[in-house]
Amino acid sequence: MMRPNTTHTFGVKVRNIIVIFFLVWVVLLSNSPAFATKWVMLEPEEVLERADVVVVGTYDFTSEPQYHNGLFGGYEFDADVLYKGETTKGFIAGVPADDAGWMMEHQEAGGKFLLLLEESKEEDFLVPVAGINGIIDLVNGEASVDPTSRKEFYENYLREQPELPFEAQKLVTKGNWGLIPVVLVLGIVVIVYYIVLKKRS
């Protein structure tokens, strides 16, 4: 009687376990926000209504992005014009994870963005309304989007909407705050030195 090949049987079990683990991992990943990045297209009127801040400007893609749930990366945004809401000229704005590439290329070609941003419970920064819905690429001041009805809506908005003033930038810098510990330590040293001298006298 031939003995069963235990090595072969063990190998098959290990292979089956790996396959099952891989399938479970794929299912879990496909249900995560970072994997499911398809956005439902909304009417521009709804996008504008949802937006807390509307600006035109450019991202600083050389800055270090802030990632939280993986769906958006937060980059520094330099706003030229404010149309809705309250913000400073420089702030952090979200970029959908899968769209950073073409957005960089758009800016390198001289383009800008009209951003319709809203607050997010998942992020510490403003994000485009419904992802790509809140990002309108501009070429020479004109909206480069389809269909024509969306293009006309945003170009009319840019023509008719009055510009708003930006909030003042915070004047406190990291350098100023960095001097505070030094001043406190020096103050404590002076007080202790004064007390010691007084006791000796």
Secondary structure, DSSP 8 states (H G I E B T S, - for coil): -----HHHHHHHHHHHHHHHHHHHHHHHHHTSTTT--------HHHHHHH-SEEEEEEEETTS--EESSSSEEEEEEEEEEEEES---SEEEEEEEGGGHHHHHHHHHTT-EEEEEEE--SS-SSBEETTGGGGEEEEETTEE--SSHHHHHHHHHHHHHS--B---------HHHHHHHHHHHHHHHHHHHHHHHHHHH-
